[in-house]
Amino acid sequence: MDIPRTADAVVIGGGIMGLASAYELAKEGKSVLVVERSDLGSGSTSKAAGGLRSQFSDEANIRLGARSLETFAWLQEERGHALDLLRTGYLFLLSEEEDVTRFERDVALQNSLGLRTRMLTVAEACELSPVVSPDGLVAAVFNPDDAHCTPEAAVAAFACEARRAGAVIATKAEATDIEVVDGRVTAVTVVRGTTTRVETSHVICAAGVWSASVGRMVGVDLPIRPLKRHVAVTEPVDFDARAIPFTIDFSSSFYFHSEGDGLLMGAPEKEDTWEFDVHRDPAWLEHLCDLIETRAPQLSDVEVRAGWAGLYEVTPDHNALIGSSQEVEGFHYACGFSGHGFLQGPAVGEVMRDLVLGRTPFVDVSGLSLDRFAAGDLRKELTIV
Ligand SMILES: Cc1cc2nc3c(=O)[nH]c(=O)nc-3n(C[C@H](O)[C@H](O)[C@H](O)COP(=O)(O)OP(=O)(O)OC[C@H]3O[C@@H](n4cnc5c(N)ncnc54)[C@H](O)[C@@H]3O)c2cc1C
């Protein structure tokens, strides 16, 4: 496949953000080129646990999560893409009274935005997720409409829809430079065996945890740090895994949900590792066993069969960077999703389309632009896992 020499927009990165953005723009009749230097979804997206929630503390995140859930359901139900989408809800287990107060506030906000989130007693939580130990828990929060699905299936679905809409998707194609003339984006250099100069007036930086290096091409500082996170997948369990919600022990961030007949489990490392390394650390598995012993001891004998490590793309306030540069016209960014980007991908794709086309997005994302850091106006998301 030849790399086109012109495009209305060049999207850098073939993860969920880049592909959703490309789909939305191509659907509007724009010529779009996606460049992915490796394989589609090979960055953080394919490492994600697939959790889809709209339970957040920040209104923009609630709206982005809820809108994306509709699109994931549309892709599966209307467009026939097999995403393994299971809408069994998201259950947060709380063990601190101060978290209860804060979550009660968030539930009120989410309800005001149309979500069915509700507080639960510990007994109700254990009924929904029967392997949970009630020890130390004081309450729980549940949204029955939250879900999980298979990330690489969502990547394939968006790639298919984007191509059908006319987008060109080039893998093994790296963006190595962005030309800026008189403060405007004019071209992107793409290397895929040979080098091609692609004339364009819009670039979307959707390069995930690697976005800072793309930002440097145009002198825009994107403050994102890589944080290693592991996931483990177990053998089949002797109960109906598919019936349980995505269950999270909020104080430790230990979580699990069904993966086929088994479970997918995740948790932070005991000590955070801030680097681009994705080697698996055996110490993490020991830590995971301790967390299981405390919160779901019934799972202690379940064997771990597979696993991987990937990178969260973390910003100083755990909120995404979504916007258009004030300094470089035509440079747009959607990155730094701090571990909850998969679930926001479809809605952020719509937002990026509107930023490129000069329309008003369905949700106000102005508070998520880079300008907040210059203004010292951090916007902290509290419901992070
Ligand atoms: C273990 C783990 C569990 C997670 N669980 C969840 C979850 O349950 N729910 C959730 O919402 N999120 C989850 N996340 C976070 C989620 O994976 C990310 O927020 C999301 O995938 C980011 O998508 P992206 O498209 O922005 O980035 P990526 O998927 O990383 O895509 C960026 C792409 O850009 C490419 N690229 C970089 N530089 C260039 C260049 N110069 N030229 C061309 N291509 C380039 C990379 O190769 C990469 O493929 C999890 C993350 C991890 C690590």
The ligand as an SDF file (V2000), in Angstrom:
LIG
                    3D

 53 58  0  0  0  0  0  0  0  0999 V2000
   -2.5650   -3.3400   32.1320 C   0  0  0  0  0  0  0  0  0  0  0  0
   -3.4490   -2.2450   31.6180 C   0  0  0  0  0  0  0  0  0  0  0  0
   -4.8060   -2.3170   31.8620 C   0  0  0  0  0  0  0  0  0  0  0  0
   -5.6530   -1.2820   31.3800 C   0  0  0  0  0  0  0  0  0  0  0  0
   -6.9930   -1.4310   31.5710 N   0  0  0  0  0  0  0  0  0  0  0  0
   -7.8410   -0.4810   31.0710 C   0  0  0  0  0  0  0  0  0  0  0  0
   -9.2370   -0.6390   31.2070 C   0  0  0  0  0  0  0  0  0  0  0  0
   -9.7260   -1.6150   31.7660 O   0  0  0  0  0  0  0  0  0  0  0  0
  -10.0370    0.3400   30.6920 N   0  0  0  0  0  0  0  0  0  0  0  0
   -9.5140    1.4440   30.0800 C   0  0  0  0  0  0  0  0  0  0  0  0
  -10.2790    2.3040   29.6620 O   0  0  0  0  0  0  0  0  0  0  0  0
   -8.1890    1.6000   29.9280 N   0  0  0  0  0  0  0  0  0  0  0  0
   -7.3330    0.6670   30.4030 C   0  0  0  0  0  0  0  0  0  0  0  0
   -5.9900    0.8170   30.2490 N   0  0  0  0  0  0  0  0  0  0  0  0
   -5.4810    2.0490   29.6230 C   0  0  0  0  0  0  0  0  0  0  0  0
   -5.6320    1.9840   28.1130 C   0  0  0  0  0  0  0  0  0  0  0  0
   -4.9860    0.8390   27.6420 O   0  0  0  0  0  0  0  0  0  0  0  0
   -5.0530    3.2450   27.4600 C   0  0  0  0  0  0  0  0  0  0  0  0
   -5.4930    4.3910   28.1270 O   0  0  0  0  0  0  0  0  0  0  0  0
   -5.5020    3.3300   26.0080 C   0  0  0  0  0  0  0  0  0  0  0  0
   -5.3460    2.1040   25.3730 O   0  0  0  0  0  0  0  0  0  0  0  0
   -4.7290    4.4080   25.2760 C   0  0  0  0  0  0  0  0  0  0  0  0
   -5.0320    4.2740   23.9040 O   0  0  0  0  0  0  0  0  0  0  0  0
   -4.2490    5.1340   22.8350 P   0  0  0  0  0  0  0  0  0  0  0  0
   -4.8340    4.8320   21.5150 O   0  0  0  0  0  0  0  0  0  0  0  0
   -4.2190    6.5430   23.2930 O   0  0  0  0  0  0  0  0  0  0  0  0
   -2.7320    4.6210   22.9460 O   0  0  0  0  0  0  0  0  0  0  0  0
   -2.0140    3.2790   22.3980 P   0  0  0  0  0  0  0  0  0  0  0  0
   -2.9260    2.1180   22.3490 O   0  0  0  0  0  0  0  0  0  0  0  0
   -0.7720    3.1130   23.1990 O   0  0  0  0  0  0  0  0  0  0  0  0
   -1.6690    3.6580   20.9220 O   0  0  0  0  0  0  0  0  0  0  0  0
   -0.6360    4.5640   20.5950 C   0  0  0  0  0  0  0  0  0  0  0  0
    0.0590    4.0280   19.3550 C   0  0  0  0  0  0  0  0  0  0  0  0
    0.9000    5.0330   18.8180 O   0  0  0  0  0  0  0  0  0  0  0  0
    1.9710    4.3820   18.1700 C   0  0  0  0  0  0  0  0  0  0  0  0
    3.0250    5.3820   17.9570 N   0  0  0  0  0  0  0  0  0  0  0  0
    3.7450    6.0430   18.9080 C   0  0  0  0  0  0  0  0  0  0  0  0
    4.5810    6.9120   18.3320 N   0  0  0  0  0  0  0  0  0  0  0  0
    4.3910    6.8030   16.9910 C   0  0  0  0  0  0  0  0  0  0  0  0
    4.9690    7.4610   15.8650 C   0  0  0  0  0  0  0  0  0  0  0  0
    5.9220    8.4030   15.9980 N   0  0  0  0  0  0  0  0  0  0  0  0
    4.5480    7.0920   14.6200 N   0  0  0  0  0  0  0  0  0  0  0  0
    3.5910    6.1520   14.4540 C   0  0  0  0  0  0  0  0  0  0  0  0
    3.0050    5.5060   15.4910 N   0  0  0  0  0  0  0  0  0  0  0  0
    3.3990    5.8400   16.7550 C   0  0  0  0  0  0  0  0  0  0  0  0
    2.3170    3.2500   19.1030 C   0  0  0  0  0  0  0  0  0  0  0  0
    3.0100    2.2210   18.4410 O   0  0  0  0  0  0  0  0  0  0  0  0
    0.9410    2.8290   19.6150 C   0  0  0  0  0  0  0  0  0  0  0  0
    0.4280    1.7060   18.9250 O   0  0  0  0  0  0  0  0  0  0  0  0
   -5.1140   -0.1780   30.6830 C   0  0  0  0  0  0  0  0  0  0  0  0
   -3.7440   -0.1110   30.4470 C   0  0  0  0  0  0  0  0  0  0  0  0
   -2.9120   -1.1450   30.8920 C   0  0  0  0  0  0  0  0  0  0  0  0
   -1.4390   -1.0570   30.6160 C   0  0  0  0  0  0  0  0  0  0  0  0
  1  2  1  0
  2  3  1  0
  2 52  2  0
  3  4  2  0
  4  5  1  0
  4 50  1  0
  5  6  2  0
  6  7  1  0
  6 13  1  0
  7  8  2  0
  7  9  1  0
  9 10  1  0
 10 11  2  0
 10 12  1  0
 12 13  2  0
 13 14  1  0
 14 15  1  0
 14 50  1  0
 15 16  1  0
 16 17  1  0
 16 18  1  0
 18 19  1  0
 18 20  1  0
 20 21  1  0
 20 22  1  0
 22 23  1  0
 23 24  1  0
 24 25  2  0
 24 26  1  0
 24 27  1  0
 27 28  1  0
 28 29  2  0
 28 30  1  0
 28 31  1  0
 31 32  1  0
 32 33  1  0
 33 34  1  0
 33 48  1  0
 34 35  1  0
 35 36  1  0
 35 46  1  0
 36 37  1  0
 36 45  1  0
 37 38  2  0
 38 39  1  0
 39 40  1  0
 39 45  2  0
 40 41  1  0
 40 42  2  0
 42 43  1  0
 43 44  2  0
 44 45  1  0
 46 47  1  0
 46 48  1  0
 48 49  1  0
 50 51  2  0
 51 52  1  0
 52 53  1  0
M  END
$$$$
